[in-house]
Each structure stands twice: as C-alpha cells, then as structure tokens.
Amino acid sequence: MLVRSGKADEPFGQAMYQMSVVVDDVDMRITHVIRGADHISNTPKQVLLYRALDAEIPIFAHLPLILGRTVTPLQASWRY
C-alpha cells in the first residue's frame, strides 16, 4: 500500500488512491473499468498515471449514481 504524509488537517498515512488503483489495475491486467459517475474526476489523473507507467489504458465507463429516498447515493452492501 502506498501512503503519503498528511497535509493541513489530514492525518499522516492516507492511502494514495490514484496511484494504488492504477498499479493494481495494471498488475491485474484490467481492460475495462465500470464505475459510478462520482469517479469521473479521477479518470484524467489515472490516465496520466497509466501513461507514465507506459501501461495500456483501459476503457472507462461511468454510470449514473443510484439515489435513495433521501437523494443520497445508495451504498453497496455485500453479503456472502
């Protein structure tokens, strides 16, 4: 896991999400990324990281968020 030092009021050791997800996708040979529209702003940053790593850029698809009665995004609940 990649972590960074804190800045301002952030605690030390927050995960470097952008880098971590790109490295994981490259390692797992991910070809398609389907995620919520709330991640659209992450895509350009991640594309730059793919290019910096000289890795193939996956196809991205962003789906509208599903909102609950309170007009907030529904949270996934996984049970096995």
PyMOL Python script that loads the backbone (N, CA, C, O; Angstrom):
from pymol import cmd

cmd.read_pdbstr("""\
ATOM      1  N   MET A   1       0.849  -1.173   0.000  1.00  0.00           N
ATOM      2  CA  MET A   1       0.000   0.000   0.000  1.00  0.00           C
ATOM      3  C   MET A   1       0.888   1.227   0.000  1.00  0.00           C
ATOM      4  O   MET A   1       1.859   1.314   0.752  1.00  0.00           O
ATOM      5  N   LEU A   2       0.548   2.145  -0.833  1.00  0.00           N
ATOM      6  CA  LEU A   2       1.259   3.412  -0.878  1.00  0.00           C
ATOM      7  C   LEU A   2       0.558   4.403   0.030  1.00  0.00           C
ATOM      8  O   LEU A   2      -0.666   4.533  -0.010  1.00  0.00           O
ATOM      9  N   VAL A   3       1.332   5.103   0.850  1.00  0.00           N
ATOM     10  CA  VAL A   3       0.756   6.107   1.740  1.00  0.00           C
ATOM     11  C   VAL A   3       1.543   7.404   1.603  1.00  0.00           C
ATOM     12  O   VAL A   3       2.686   7.417   1.145  1.00  0.00           O
ATOM     13  N   ARG A   4       0.913   8.471   2.003  1.00  0.00           N
ATOM     14  CA  ARG A   4       1.572   9.772   1.935  1.00  0.00           C
ATOM     15  C   ARG A   4       1.522  10.449   3.291  1.00  0.00           C
ATOM     16  O   ARG A   4       0.753  10.069   4.174  1.00  0.00           O
ATOM     17  N   SER A   5       2.354  11.449   3.429  1.00  0.00           N
ATOM     18  CA  SER A   5       2.319  12.205   4.676  1.00  0.00           C
ATOM     19  C   SER A   5       1.084  13.094   4.666  1.00  0.00           C
ATOM     20  O   SER A   5       0.556  13.432   3.606  1.00  0.00           O
ATOM     21  N   GLY A   6       0.631  13.465   5.851  1.00  0.00           N
ATOM     22  CA  GLY A   6      -0.555  14.313   5.951  1.00  0.00           C
ATOM     23  C   GLY A   6      -0.243  15.743   5.592  1.00  0.00           C
ATOM     24  O   GLY A   6       0.904  16.183   5.681  1.00  0.00           O
ATOM     25  N   LYS A   7      -1.267  16.468   5.186  1.00  0.00           N
ATOM     26  CA  LYS A   7      -1.102  17.901   4.939  1.00  0.00           C
ATOM     27  C   LYS A   7      -2.294  18.612   5.559  1.00  0.00           C
ATOM     28  O   LYS A   7      -3.403  18.078   5.596  1.00  0.00           O
ATOM     29  N   ALA A   8      -2.059  19.795   6.034  1.00  0.00           N
ATOM     30  CA  ALA A   8      -3.090  20.591   6.725  1.00  0.00           C
ATOM     31  C   ALA A   8      -3.679  19.771   7.863  1.00  0.00           C
ATOM     32  O   ALA A   8      -2.956  19.380   8.780  1.00  0.00           O
ATOM     33  N   ASP A   9      -4.983  19.505   7.816  1.00  0.00           N
ATOM     34  CA  ASP A   9      -5.624  18.779   8.910  1.00  0.00           C
ATOM     35  C   ASP A   9      -5.778  17.284   8.621  1.00  0.00           C
ATOM     36  O   ASP A   9      -6.453  16.579   9.371  1.00  0.00           O
ATOM     37  N   GLU A  10      -5.160  16.791   7.541  1.00  0.00           N
ATOM     38  CA  GLU A  10      -5.255  15.368   7.208  1.00  0.00           C
ATOM     39  C   GLU A  10      -4.286  14.561   8.070  1.00  0.00           C
ATOM     40  O   GLU A  10      -3.183  15.023   8.361  1.00  0.00           O
ATOM     41  N   PRO A  11      -4.687  13.377   8.471  1.00  0.00           N
ATOM     42  CA  PRO A  11      -3.777  12.536   9.245  1.00  0.00           C
ATOM     43  C   PRO A  11      -2.672  11.946   8.361  1.00  0.00           C
ATOM     44  O   PRO A  11      -2.848  11.773   7.155  1.00  0.00           O
ATOM     45  N   PHE A  12      -1.562  11.651   8.972  1.00  0.00           N
ATOM     46  CA  PHE A  12      -0.455  11.008   8.265  1.00  0.00           C
ATOM     47  C   PHE A  12      -0.885   9.609   7.822  1.00  0.00           C
ATOM     48  O   PHE A  12      -1.604   8.911   8.537  1.00  0.00           O
ATOM     49  N   GLY A  13      -0.440   9.221   6.649  1.00  0.00           N
ATOM     50  CA  GLY A  13      -0.637   7.845   6.220  1.00  0.00           C
ATOM     51  C   GLY A  13      -1.869   7.577   5.390  1.00  0.00           C
ATOM     52  O   GLY A  13      -2.274   6.420   5.278  1.00  0.00           O
ATOM     53  N   GLN A  14      -2.493   8.591   4.798  1.00  0.00           N
ATOM     54  CA  GLN A  14      -3.624   8.331   3.920  1.00  0.00           C
ATOM     55  C   GLN A  14      -3.137   7.578   2.680  1.00  0.00           C
ATOM     56  O   GLN A  14      -2.049   7.836   2.166  1.00  0.00           O
ATOM     57  N   ALA A  15      -3.956   6.654   2.220  1.00  0.00           N
ATOM     58  CA  ALA A  15      -3.597   5.889   1.025  1.00  0.00           C
ATOM     59  C   ALA A  15      -3.578   6.794  -0.200  1.00  0.00           C
ATOM     60  O   ALA A  15      -4.403   7.698  -0.331  1.00  0.00           O
ATOM     61  N   MET A  16      -2.640   6.542  -1.080  1.00  0.00           N
ATOM     62  CA  MET A  16      -2.571   7.276  -2.340  1.00  0.00           C
ATOM     63  C   MET A  16      -3.481   6.561  -3.330  1.00  0.00           C
ATOM     64  O   MET A  16      -3.022   5.742  -4.126  1.00  0.00           O
ATOM     65  N   TYR A  17      -4.754   6.868  -3.277  1.00  0.00           N
ATOM     66  CA  TYR A  17      -5.776   6.165  -4.052  1.00  0.00           C
ATOM     67  C   TYR A  17      -5.459   6.115  -5.545  1.00  0.00           C
ATOM     68  O   TYR A  17      -5.496   5.046  -6.154  1.00  0.00           O
ATOM     69  N   GLN A  18      -5.149   7.260  -6.129  1.00  0.00           N
ATOM     70  CA  GLN A  18      -4.964   7.295  -7.586  1.00  0.00           C
ATOM     71  C   GLN A  18      -3.859   6.344  -8.038  1.00  0.00           C
ATOM     72  O   GLN A  18      -4.050   5.554  -8.963  1.00  0.00           O
ATOM     73  N   MET A  19      -2.714   6.422  -7.385  1.00  0.00           N
ATOM     74  CA  MET A  19      -1.590   5.567  -7.769  1.00  0.00           C
ATOM     75  C   MET A  19      -1.887   4.104  -7.461  1.00  0.00           C
ATOM     76  O   MET A  19      -1.596   3.223  -8.270  1.00  0.00           O
ATOM     77  N   SER A  20      -2.462   3.849  -6.298  1.00  0.00           N
ATOM     78  CA  SER A  20      -2.743   2.465  -5.891  1.00  0.00           C
ATOM     79  C   SER A  20      -3.680   1.770  -6.861  1.00  0.00           C
ATOM     80  O   SER A  20      -3.436   0.627  -7.249  1.00  0.00           O
ATOM     81  N   VAL A  21      -4.753   2.450  -7.259  1.00  0.00           N
ATOM     82  CA  VAL A  21      -5.732   1.818  -8.137  1.00  0.00           C
ATOM     83  C   VAL A  21      -5.150   1.564  -9.522  1.00  0.00           C
ATOM     84  O   VAL A  21      -5.454   0.545 -10.141  1.00  0.00           O
ATOM     85  N   VAL A  22      -4.327   2.465 -10.010  1.00  0.00           N
ATOM     86  CA  VAL A  22      -3.714   2.275 -11.329  1.00  0.00           C
ATOM     87  C   VAL A  22      -2.712   1.121 -11.297  1.00  0.00           C
ATOM     88  O   VAL A  22      -2.720   0.271 -12.187  1.00  0.00           O
ATOM     89  N   VAL A  23      -1.864   1.084 -10.295  1.00  0.00           N
ATOM     90  CA  VAL A  23      -0.887  -0.007 -10.187  1.00  0.00           C
ATOM     91  C   VAL A  23      -1.608  -1.349 -10.060  1.00  0.00           C
ATOM     92  O   VAL A  23      -1.191  -2.333 -10.671  1.00  0.00           O
ATOM     93  N   ASP A  24      -2.677  -1.397  -9.278  1.00  0.00           N
ATOM     94  CA  ASP A  24      -3.451  -2.626  -9.121  1.00  0.00           C
ATOM     95  C   ASP A  24      -4.095  -3.040 -10.449  1.00  0.00           C
ATOM     96  O   ASP A  24      -4.067  -4.217 -10.809  1.00  0.00           O
ATOM     97  N   ASP A  25      -4.672  -2.085 -11.175  1.00  0.00           N
ATOM     98  CA  ASP A  25      -5.292  -2.392 -12.466  1.00  0.00           C
ATOM     99  C   ASP A  25      -4.263  -2.928 -13.463  1.00  0.00           C
ATOM    100  O   ASP A  25      -4.539  -3.883 -14.189  1.00  0.00           O
ATOM    101  N   VAL A  26      -3.092  -2.319 -13.497  1.00  0.00           N
ATOM    102  CA  VAL A  26      -2.034  -2.779 -14.401  1.00  0.00           C
ATOM    103  C   VAL A  26      -1.610  -4.197 -14.019  1.00  0.00           C
ATOM    104  O   VAL A  26      -1.482  -5.063 -14.884  1.00  0.00           O
ATOM    105  N   ASP A  27      -1.395  -4.428 -12.738  1.00  0.00           N
ATOM    106  CA  ASP A  27      -0.985  -5.747 -12.254  1.00  0.00           C
ATOM    107  C   ASP A  27      -2.012  -6.822 -12.588  1.00  0.00           C
ATOM    108  O   ASP A  27      -1.653  -7.951 -12.923  1.00  0.00           O
ATOM    109  N   MET A  28      -3.303  -6.462 -12.493  1.00  0.00           N
ATOM    110  CA  MET A  28      -4.369  -7.430 -12.742  1.00  0.00           C
ATOM    111  C   MET A  28      -4.806  -7.468 -14.207  1.00  0.00           C
ATOM    112  O   MET A  28      -5.729  -8.197 -14.571  1.00  0.00           O
ATOM    113  N   ARG A  29      -4.130  -6.671 -15.042  1.00  0.00           N
ATOM    114  CA  ARG A  29      -4.436  -6.608 -16.481  1.00  0.00           C
ATOM    115  C   ARG A  29      -5.905  -6.259 -16.748  1.00  0.00           C
ATOM    116  O   ARG A  29      -6.561  -6.877 -17.587  1.00  0.00           O
ATOM    117  N   ILE A  30      -6.398  -5.270 -16.027  1.00  0.00           N
ATOM    118  CA  ILE A  30      -7.776  -4.809 -16.186  1.00  0.00           C
ATOM    119  C   ILE A  30      -7.903  -4.103 -17.537  1.00  0.00           C
ATOM    120  O   ILE A  30      -7.085  -3.247 -17.876  1.00  0.00           O
ATOM    121  N   THR A  31      -8.935  -4.466 -18.306  1.00  0.00           N
ATOM    122  CA  THR A  31      -9.139  -3.870 -19.623  1.00  0.00           C
ATOM    123  C   THR A  31     -10.318  -2.898 -19.653  1.00  0.00           C
ATOM    124  O   THR A  31     -10.366  -2.011 -20.505  1.00  0.00           O
ATOM    125  N   HIS A  32     -11.272  -3.059 -18.727  1.00  0.00           N
ATOM    126  CA  HIS A  32     -12.459  -2.215 -18.689  1.00  0.00           C
ATOM    127  C   HIS A  32     -12.738  -1.809 -17.234  1.00  0.00           C
ATOM    128  O   HIS A  32     -12.687  -2.641 -16.329  1.00  0.00           O
ATOM    129  N   VAL A  33     -13.028  -0.546 -17.028  1.00  0.00           N
ATOM    130  CA  VAL A  33     -13.365  -0.040 -15.700  1.00  0.00           C
ATOM    131  C   VAL A  33     -14.771   0.547 -15.774  1.00  0.00           C
ATOM    132  O   VAL A  33     -15.009   1.510 -16.503  1.00  0.00           O
ATOM    133  N   ILE A  34     -15.696  -0.034 -15.019  1.00  0.00           N
ATOM    134  CA  ILE A  34     -17.075   0.460 -14.970  1.00  0.00           C
ATOM    135  C   ILE A  34     -17.326   0.915 -13.540  1.00  0.00           C
ATOM    136  O   ILE A  34     -17.210   0.125 -12.603  1.00  0.00           O
ATOM    137  N   ARG A  35     -17.668   2.180 -13.372  1.00  0.00           N
ATOM    138  CA  ARG A  35     -17.842   2.722 -12.028  1.00  0.00           C
ATOM    139  C   ARG A  35     -18.840   3.866 -12.050  1.00  0.00           C
ATOM    140  O   ARG A  35     -19.317   4.271 -13.110  1.00  0.00           O
ATOM    141  N   GLY A  36     -19.147   4.376 -10.878  1.00  0.00           N
ATOM    142  CA  GLY A  36     -20.117   5.448 -10.742  1.00  0.00           C
ATOM    143  C   GLY A  36     -19.614   6.762 -11.293  1.00  0.00           C
ATOM    144  O   GLY A  36     -18.409   6.993 -11.395  1.00  0.00           O
ATOM    145  N   ALA A  37     -20.558   7.623 -11.649  1.00  0.00           N
ATOM    146  CA  ALA A  37     -20.229   8.937 -12.202  1.00  0.00           C
ATOM    147  C   ALA A  37     -19.447   9.799 -11.213  1.00  0.00           C
ATOM    148  O   ALA A  37     -18.801  10.767 -11.614  1.00  0.00           O
ATOM    149  N   ASP A  38     -19.499   9.459  -9.929  1.00  0.00           N
ATOM    150  CA  ASP A  38     -18.749  10.226  -8.939  1.00  0.00           C
ATOM    151  C   ASP A  38     -17.239  10.047  -9.095  1.00  0.00           C
ATOM    152  O   ASP A  38     -16.468  10.753  -8.444  1.00  0.00           O
ATOM    153  N   HIS A  39     -16.807   9.122  -9.941  1.00  0.00           N
ATOM    154  CA  HIS A  39     -15.374   8.899 -10.177  1.00  0.00           C
ATOM    155  C   HIS A  39     -14.883   9.501 -11.492  1.00  0.00           C
ATOM    156  O   HIS A  39     -13.738   9.277 -11.885  1.00  0.00           O
ATOM    157  N   ILE A  40     -15.740  10.261 -12.175  1.00  0.00           N
ATOM    158  CA  ILE A  40     -15.324  10.871 -13.438  1.00  0.00           C
ATOM    159  C   ILE A  40     -14.094  11.749 -13.248  1.00  0.00           C
ATOM    160  O   ILE A  40     -13.195  11.745 -14.089  1.00  0.00           O
ATOM    161  N   SER A  41     -14.046  12.489 -12.167  1.00  0.00           N
ATOM    162  CA  SER A  41     -12.914  13.399 -11.946  1.00  0.00           C
ATOM    163  C   SER A  41     -11.601  12.653 -11.704  1.00  0.00           C
ATOM    164  O   SER A  41     -10.531  13.239 -11.863  1.00  0.00           O
ATOM    165  N   ASN A  42     -11.657  11.383 -11.326  1.00  0.00           N
ATOM    166  CA  ASN A  42     -10.441  10.596 -11.124  1.00  0.00           C
ATOM    167  C   ASN A  42      -9.819  10.149 -12.440  1.00  0.00           C
ATOM    168  O   ASN A  42      -8.611   9.920 -12.510  1.00  0.00           O
ATOM    169  N   THR A  43     -10.633  10.023 -13.481  1.00  0.00           N
ATOM    170  CA  THR A  43     -10.180   9.425 -14.734  1.00  0.00           C
ATOM    171  C   THR A  43      -8.991  10.148 -15.376  1.00  0.00           C
ATOM    172  O   THR A  43      -8.018   9.475 -15.718  1.00  0.00           O
ATOM    173  N   PRO A  44      -9.005  11.470 -15.563  1.00  0.00           N
ATOM    174  CA  PRO A  44      -7.847  12.119 -16.197  1.00  0.00           C
ATOM    175  C   PRO A  44      -6.547  11.908 -15.416  1.00  0.00           C
ATOM    176  O   PRO A  44      -5.488  11.708 -16.012  1.00  0.00           O
ATOM    177  N   LYS A  45      -6.626  11.952 -14.090  1.00  0.00           N
ATOM    178  CA  LYS A  45      -5.430  11.737 -13.271  1.00  0.00           C
ATOM    179  C   LYS A  45      -4.902  10.324 -13.473  1.00  0.00           C
ATOM    180  O   LYS A  45      -3.695  10.111 -13.585  1.00  0.00           O
ATOM    181  N   GLN A  46      -5.821   9.360 -13.518  1.00  0.00           N
ATOM    182  CA  GLN A  46      -5.416   7.974 -13.669  1.00  0.00           C
ATOM    183  C   GLN A  46      -4.855   7.706 -15.065  1.00  0.00           C
ATOM    184  O   GLN A  46      -3.909   6.932 -15.214  1.00  0.00           O
ATOM    185  N   VAL A  47      -5.427   8.337 -16.079  1.00  0.00           N
ATOM    186  CA  VAL A  47      -4.903   8.177 -17.440  1.00  0.00           C
ATOM    187  C   VAL A  47      -3.452   8.672 -17.500  1.00  0.00           C
ATOM    188  O   VAL A  47      -2.605   8.044 -18.135  1.00  0.00           O
ATOM    189  N   LEU A  48      -3.174   9.790 -16.842  1.00  0.00           N
ATOM    190  CA  LEU A  48      -1.784  10.285 -16.802  1.00  0.00           C
ATOM    191  C   LEU A  48      -0.852   9.278 -16.137  1.00  0.00           C
ATOM    192  O   LEU A  48       0.284   9.099 -16.575  1.00  0.00           O
ATOM    193  N   LEU A  49      -1.327   8.625 -15.089  1.00  0.00           N
ATOM    194  CA  LEU A  49      -0.504   7.627 -14.408  1.00  0.00           C
ATOM    195  C   LEU A  49      -0.281   6.395 -15.287  1.00  0.00           C
ATOM    196  O   LEU A  49       0.821   5.847 -15.314  1.00  0.00           O
ATOM    197  N   TYR A  50      -1.313   5.957 -16.001  1.00  0.00           N
ATOM    198  CA  TYR A  50      -1.142   4.830 -16.935  1.00  0.00           C
ATOM    199  C   TYR A  50      -0.069   5.170 -17.958  1.00  0.00           C
ATOM    200  O   TYR A  50       0.804   4.353 -18.252  1.00  0.00           O
ATOM    201  N   ARG A  51      -0.141   6.379 -18.497  1.00  0.00           N
ATOM    202  CA  ARG A  51       0.850   6.803 -19.497  1.00  0.00           C
ATOM    203  C   ARG A  51       2.250   6.856 -18.899  1.00  0.00           C
ATOM    204  O   ARG A  51       3.215   6.426 -19.530  1.00  0.00           O
ATOM    205  N   ALA A  52       2.361   7.384 -17.676  1.00  0.00           N
ATOM    206  CA  ALA A  52       3.665   7.471 -17.015  1.00  0.00           C
ATOM    207  C   ALA A  52       4.263   6.091 -16.784  1.00  0.00           C
ATOM    208  O   ALA A  52       5.483   5.922 -16.807  1.00  0.00           O
ATOM    209  N   LEU A  53       3.399   5.106 -16.559  1.00  0.00           N
ATOM    210  CA  LEU A  53       3.863   3.730 -16.356  1.00  0.00           C
ATOM    211  C   LEU A  53       3.995   2.965 -17.673  1.00  0.00           C
ATOM    212  O   LEU A  53       4.330   1.780 -17.680  1.00  0.00           O
ATOM    213  N   ASP A  54       3.730   3.649 -18.779  1.00  0.00           N
ATOM    214  CA  ASP A  54       3.769   3.039 -20.107  1.00  0.00           C
ATOM    215  C   ASP A  54       2.882   1.796 -20.158  1.00  0.00           C
ATOM    216  O   ASP A  54       3.255   0.770 -20.726  1.00  0.00           O
ATOM    217  N   ALA A  55       1.689   1.912 -19.545  1.00  0.00           N
ATOM    218  CA  ALA A  55       0.743   0.797 -19.475  1.00  0.00           C
ATOM    219  C   ALA A  55      -0.445   1.083 -20.392  1.00  0.00           C
ATOM    220  O   ALA A  55      -0.744   2.235 -20.706  1.00  0.00           O
ATOM    221  N   GLU A  56      -1.102   0.030 -20.805  1.00  0.00           N
ATOM    222  CA  GLU A  56      -2.303   0.182 -21.635  1.00  0.00           C
ATOM    223  C   GLU A  56      -3.418   0.824 -20.811  1.00  0.00           C
ATOM    224  O   GLU A  56      -3.659   0.441 -19.666  1.00  0.00           O
ATOM    225  N   ILE A  57      -4.084   1.792 -21.403  1.00  0.00           N
ATOM    226  CA  ILE A  57      -5.164   2.492 -20.715  1.00  0.00           C
ATOM    227  C   ILE A  57      -6.454   1.709 -20.931  1.00  0.00           C
ATOM    228  O   ILE A  57      -6.820   1.431 -22.073  1.00  0.00           O
ATOM    229  N   PRO A  58      -7.151   1.350 -19.850  1.00  0.00           N
ATOM    230  CA  PRO A  58      -8.400   0.603 -20.004  1.00  0.00           C
ATOM    231  C   PRO A  58      -9.518   1.476 -20.575  1.00  0.00           C
ATOM    232  O   PRO A  58      -9.403   2.700 -20.630  1.00  0.00           O
ATOM    233  N   ILE A  59     -10.578   0.835 -20.990  1.00  0.00           N
ATOM    234  CA  ILE A  59     -11.776   1.543 -21.421  1.00  0.00           C
ATOM    235  C   ILE A  59     -12.561   1.902 -20.163  1.00  0.00           C
ATOM    236  O   ILE A  59     -12.803   1.045 -19.312  1.00  0.00           O
ATOM    237  N   PHE A  60     -12.958   3.161 -20.046  1.00  0.00           N
ATOM    238  CA  PHE A  60     -13.692   3.624 -18.872  1.00  0.00           C
ATOM    239  C   PHE A  60     -15.160   3.834 -19.214  1.00  0.00           C
ATOM    240  O   PHE A  60     -15.488   4.360 -20.277  1.00  0.00           O
ATOM    241  N   ALA A  61     -16.039   3.422 -18.311  1.00  0.00           N
ATOM    242  CA  ALA A  61     -17.473   3.693 -18.420  1.00  0.00           C
ATOM    243  C   ALA A  61     -17.938   4.182 -17.059  1.00  0.00           C
ATOM    244  O   ALA A  61     -17.606   3.598 -16.028  1.00  0.00           O
ATOM    245  N   HIS A  62     -18.702   5.248 -17.070  1.00  0.00           N
ATOM    246  CA  HIS A  62     -19.221   5.822 -15.825  1.00  0.00           C
ATOM    247  C   HIS A  62     -20.740   5.791 -15.868  1.00  0.00           C
ATOM    248  O   HIS A  62     -21.360   6.313 -16.794  1.00  0.00           O
ATOM    249  N   LEU A  63     -21.328   5.175 -14.860  1.00  0.00           N
ATOM    250  CA  LEU A  63     -22.775   5.024 -14.782  1.00  0.00           C
ATOM    251  C   LEU A  63     -23.362   6.035 -13.805  1.00  0.00           C
ATOM    252  O   LEU A  63     -22.711   6.415 -12.832  1.00  0.00           O
ATOM    253  N   PRO A  64     -24.601   6.471 -14.065  1.00  0.00           N
ATOM    254  CA  PRO A  64     -25.237   7.396 -13.117  1.00  0.00           C
ATOM    255  C   PRO A  64     -25.370   6.747 -11.740  1.00  0.00           C
ATOM    256  O   PRO A  64     -25.532   5.532 -11.620  1.00  0.00           O
ATOM    257  N   LEU A  65     -25.300   7.575 -10.721  1.00  0.00           N
ATOM    258  CA  LEU A  65     -25.467   7.070  -9.359  1.00  0.00           C
ATOM    259  C   LEU A  65     -26.925   6.705  -9.116  1.00  0.00           C
ATOM    260  O   LEU A  65     -27.830   7.355  -9.640  1.00  0.00           O
ATOM    261  N   ILE A  66     -27.145   5.685  -8.335  1.00  0.00           N
ATOM    262  CA  ILE A  66     -28.491   5.308  -7.928  1.00  0.00           C
ATOM    263  C   ILE A  66     -28.735   5.975  -6.580  1.00  0.00           C
ATOM    264  O   ILE A  66     -28.020   5.722  -5.611  1.00  0.00           O
ATOM    265  N   LEU A  67     -29.744   6.822  -6.533  1.00  0.00           N
ATOM    266  CA  LEU A  67     -30.015   7.590  -5.326  1.00  0.00           C
ATOM    267  C   LEU A  67     -31.174   6.988  -4.543  1.00  0.00           C
ATOM    268  O   LEU A  67     -32.130   6.470  -5.119  1.00  0.00           O
ATOM    269  N   GLY A  68     -31.073   7.066  -3.235  1.00  0.00           N
ATOM    270  CA  GLY A  68     -32.127   6.580  -2.350  1.00  0.00           C
ATOM    271  C   GLY A  68     -33.185   7.649  -2.121  1.00  0.00           C
ATOM    272  O   GLY A  68     -33.163   8.706  -2.751  1.00  0.00           O
ATOM    273  N   ARG A  69     -34.094   7.365  -1.231  1.00  0.00           N
ATOM    274  CA  ARG A  69     -35.192   8.301  -0.926  1.00  0.00           C
ATOM    275  C   ARG A  69     -34.699   9.639  -0.407  1.00  0.00           C
ATOM    276  O   ARG A  69     -35.351  10.666  -0.595  1.00  0.00           O
ATOM    277  N   THR A  70     -33.549   9.625   0.243  1.00  0.00           N
ATOM    278  CA  THR A  70     -33.000  10.865   0.799  1.00  0.00           C
ATOM    279  C   THR A  70     -32.128  11.606  -0.214  1.00  0.00           C
ATOM    280  O   THR A  70     -31.438  12.563   0.139  1.00  0.00           O
ATOM    281  N   VAL A  71     -32.160  11.173  -1.449  1.00  0.00           N
ATOM    282  CA  VAL A  71     -31.381  11.753  -2.543  1.00  0.00           C
ATOM    283  C   VAL A  71     -29.883  11.706  -2.247  1.00  0.00           C
ATOM    284  O   VAL A  71     -29.146  12.632  -2.587  1.00  0.00           O
ATOM    285  N   THR A  72     -29.456  10.656  -1.631  1.00  0.00           N
ATOM    286  CA  THR A  72     -28.036  10.388  -1.407  1.00  0.00           C
ATOM    287  C   THR A  72     -27.711   9.054  -2.068  1.00  0.00           C
ATOM    288  O   THR A  72     -28.583   8.193  -2.184  1.00  0.00           O
ATOM    289  N   PRO A  73     -26.456   8.872  -2.505  1.00  0.00           N
ATOM    290  CA  PRO A  73     -26.107   7.623  -3.184  1.00  0.00           C
ATOM    291  C   PRO A  73     -26.335   6.405  -2.287  1.00  0.00           C
ATOM    292  O   PRO A  73     -26.030   6.426  -1.095  1.00  0.00           O
ATOM    293  N   LEU A  74     -26.875   5.354  -2.885  1.00  0.00           N
ATOM    294  CA  LEU A  74     -27.029   4.100  -2.145  1.00  0.00           C
ATOM    295  C   LEU A  74     -25.658   3.477  -1.952  1.00  0.00           C
ATOM    296  O   LEU A  74     -24.809   3.558  -2.839  1.00  0.00           O
ATOM    297  N   GLN A  75     -25.438   2.870  -0.826  1.00  0.00           N
ATOM    298  CA  GLN A  75     -24.180   2.215  -0.536  1.00  0.00           C
ATOM    299  C   GLN A  75     -24.326   0.714  -0.807  1.00  0.00           C
ATOM    300  O   GLN A  75     -25.333   0.108  -0.439  1.00  0.00           O
ATOM    301  N   ALA A  76     -23.332   0.129  -1.443  1.00  0.00           N
ATOM    302  CA  ALA A  76     -23.369  -1.299  -1.722  1.00  0.00           C
ATOM    303  C   ALA A  76     -23.249  -2.074  -0.416  1.00  0.00           C
ATOM    304  O   ALA A  76     -22.479  -1.699   0.468  1.00  0.00           O
ATOM    305  N   SER A  77     -23.989  -3.120  -0.305  1.00  0.00           N
ATOM    306  CA  SER A  77     -23.927  -3.986   0.866  1.00  0.00           C
ATOM    307  C   SER A  77     -23.754  -5.413   0.376  1.00  0.00           C
ATOM    308  O   SER A  77     -24.665  -5.996  -0.212  1.00  0.00           O
ATOM    309  N   TRP A  78     -22.577  -5.969   0.626  1.00  0.00           N
ATOM    310  CA  TRP A  78     -22.267  -7.307   0.124  1.00  0.00           C
ATOM    311  C   TRP A  78     -22.390  -8.321   1.240  1.00  0.00           C
ATOM    312  O   TRP A  78     -21.828  -8.134   2.319  1.00  0.00           O
ATOM    313  N   ARG A  79     -23.106  -9.368   0.995  1.00  0.00           N
ATOM    314  CA  ARG A  79     -23.226 -10.464   1.960  1.00  0.00           C
ATOM    315  C   ARG A  79     -22.942 -11.769   1.229  1.00  0.00           C
ATOM    316  O   ARG A  79     -23.459 -12.015   0.140  1.00  0.00           O
ATOM    317  N   TYR A  80     -22.126 -12.582   1.839  1.00  0.00           N
ATOM    318  CA  TYR A  80     -21.761 -13.861   1.214  1.00  0.00           C
ATOM    319  C   TYR A  80     -22.376 -15.008   1.978  1.00  0.00           C
ATOM    320  O   TYR A  80     -22.186 -16.167   1.611  1.00  0.00           O
TER     321      TYR A  80
END
""", "prot")
cmd.dss("prot")
cmd.show_as("cartoon", "prot")
cmd.util.cbc("prot")
cmd.orient("prot")
